[in-house]
Amino acid sequence: MSRLLLPLACAAGAIALGASELSPTFELRGFDDTVHGTLEPGDRHYYAQLVLAVFALAALAVAALTGSRPAAFAVAACGVAALALFAIIDLPDLNAQGSLLDPYFAEGKAVPVTGFWLELTGSLTLAATGLALALGGLNRDEE
């Protein structure tokens, strides 16, 4: 049973990362808290996180079924790459303030919503559990 927990945690991280591409990352809110629009992840990083999530799940399947350490490192690499994309593209816009241009050049800010938090937790989980899997979670001698 305990041998399944680490791969399940990796899969959960990859699923959260993939789900982040299907949810808005930021809401554009005026200072009176009216929502003027959303920033979609596909427009921000062109579904790269979804591609990384799918690749991580495929590499996880190979690592879990064959015990391949390179496949487990590929899972960790997907998590690190997803975390880098998050830090470079999305994190700088956290609570950014400025002109919203709609309506009437209203002032407002970008407020993180579901996609932002799923992307953060998914990439962190995938990187950490992928690394743990690669560094010792594939021990086939335990039965």
C-alpha positions as CSV (number, residue, x, y, z in Angstrom):
1,M,0.0,0.0,0.0
2,S,2.7,2.5,0.9
3,R,4.4,1.8,-2.5
4,L,1.3,3.3,-4.1
5,L,1.2,6.6,-2.2
6,L,4.1,8.3,-3.9
7,P,3.0,7.5,-7.4
8,L,-0.6,8.6,-6.5
9,A,0.8,11.9,-5.1
10,C,2.7,12.4,-8.4
11,A,-0.5,11.7,-10.4
12,A,-2.5,14.1,-8.2
13,G,0.1,16.8,-8.8
14,A,0.0,16.2,-12.6
15,I,-3.8,16.2,-12.6
16,A,-3.9,19.5,-10.6
17,L,-1.4,21.0,-13.1
18,G,-3.4,19.9,-16.1
19,A,-6.6,21.2,-14.5
20,S,-5.0,24.6,-14.0
21,E,-5.0,25.0,-17.7
22,L,-8.7,24.7,-17.8
23,S,-9.4,27.4,-15.2
24,P,-8.9,31.2,-15.3
25,T,-5.6,32.3,-13.8
26,F,-6.5,35.9,-12.8
27,E,-9.6,38.0,-12.6
28,L,-9.3,41.6,-13.6
29,R,-11.0,43.6,-10.8
30,G,-11.6,47.2,-10.4
31,F,-10.9,48.8,-7.0
32,D,-14.6,48.6,-6.3
33,D,-14.4,44.8,-6.7
34,T,-16.3,44.6,-10.0
35,V,-14.9,41.9,-12.3
36,H,-13.9,43.3,-15.7
37,G,-12.7,40.0,-17.2
38,T,-10.3,37.1,-16.7
39,L,-6.9,36.1,-17.9
40,E,-7.0,32.6,-19.3
41,P,-4.0,30.2,-19.1
42,G,-4.1,29.3,-22.7
43,D,-3.4,32.9,-23.6
44,R,-0.6,33.2,-21.1
45,H,1.5,30.1,-21.8
46,Y,-0.2,28.3,-24.7
47,Y,-1.2,25.2,-22.8
48,A,2.4,24.3,-22.0
49,Q,1.4,23.2,-18.5
50,L,-1.2,20.8,-19.9
51,V,1.5,19.3,-22.2
52,L,3.8,18.9,-19.2
53,A,1.1,17.3,-17.1
54,V,0.3,14.7,-19.8
55,F,4.0,13.9,-20.3
56,A,4.5,13.6,-16.5
57,L,1.6,11.1,-16.3
58,A,3.1,9.1,-19.2
59,A,6.6,9.1,-17.5
60,L,5.0,8.2,-14.2
61,A,3.3,5.2,-15.8
62,V,6.6,4.0,-17.2
63,A,8.4,4.6,-13.9
64,A,5.8,2.9,-11.8
65,L,5.4,-0.1,-14.1
66,T,9.1,-0.7,-15.0
67,G,11.0,0.9,-12.1
68,S,12.8,3.2,-14.5
69,R,14.8,5.9,-12.7
70,P,15.2,8.0,-15.8
71,A,11.4,8.0,-16.2
72,A,11.0,9.1,-12.6
73,F,13.5,11.9,-13.1
74,A,11.4,12.9,-16.2
75,V,8.4,13.3,-13.8
76,A,10.5,15.5,-11.6
77,A,11.8,17.5,-14.6
78,C,8.2,18.2,-15.7
79,G,7.4,19.5,-12.2
80,V,10.5,21.8,-12.2
81,A,9.7,23.0,-15.7
82,A,6.1,23.7,-14.7
83,L,7.3,25.6,-11.6
84,A,9.7,27.6,-13.8
85,L,6.9,28.6,-16.2
86,F,4.8,29.6,-13.2
87,A,7.5,31.7,-11.7
88,I,8.4,33.4,-15.0
89,I,5.0,34.0,-16.5
90,D,2.3,34.1,-13.8
91,L,3.9,35.0,-10.5
92,P,5.1,38.5,-11.7
93,D,1.4,39.4,-12.4
94,L,0.2,38.6,-8.9
95,N,-1.9,41.5,-7.7
96,A,-0.5,43.7,-10.5
97,Q,-2.2,47.1,-10.7
98,G,-2.9,49.4,-13.6
99,S,-5.4,50.4,-16.2
100,L,-8.0,47.8,-17.2
101,L,-9.1,49.7,-20.4
102,D,-12.7,48.4,-19.9
103,P,-14.9,50.2,-19.1
104,Y,-13.6,53.8,-19.4
105,F,-10.0,53.0,-18.5
106,A,-10.9,52.0,-15.0
107,E,-8.1,51.3,-12.6
108,G,-7.8,47.8,-11.1
109,K,-5.7,44.8,-10.4
110,A,-5.1,41.2,-11.3
111,V,-6.4,38.9,-8.6
112,P,-5.4,35.2,-8.5
113,V,-8.2,32.7,-8.8
114,T,-8.5,28.9,-9.1
115,G,-6.1,28.3,-12.1
116,F,-3.3,30.2,-10.3
117,W,-3.6,28.2,-7.2
118,L,-3.9,24.8,-9.0
119,E,-0.9,25.7,-11.1
120,L,1.2,26.5,-8.0
121,T,0.2,23.4,-6.0
122,G,0.3,21.1,-9.0
123,S,3.8,22.2,-10.1
124,L,5.2,22.1,-6.5
125,T,3.7,18.7,-5.8
126,L,4.8,17.3,-9.1
127,A,8.4,18.5,-8.6
128,A,8.7,17.3,-5.0
129,T,7.1,14.0,-5.4
130,G,8.8,13.3,-8.7
131,L,12.1,13.9,-7.1
132,A,11.2,11.7,-4.1
133,L,10.2,9.0,-6.6
134,A,13.4,9.3,-8.5
135,L,15.7,9.3,-5.4
136,G,14.3,6.3,-3.7
137,G,10.6,5.7,-4.2
138,L,11.2,3.1,-6.9
139,N,12.8,0.5,-4.5
140,R,11.5,-2.8,-6.0
141,D,13.1,-4.8,-3.2
142,E,10.3,-4.0,-0.8
143,E,7.6,-6.5,-1.1
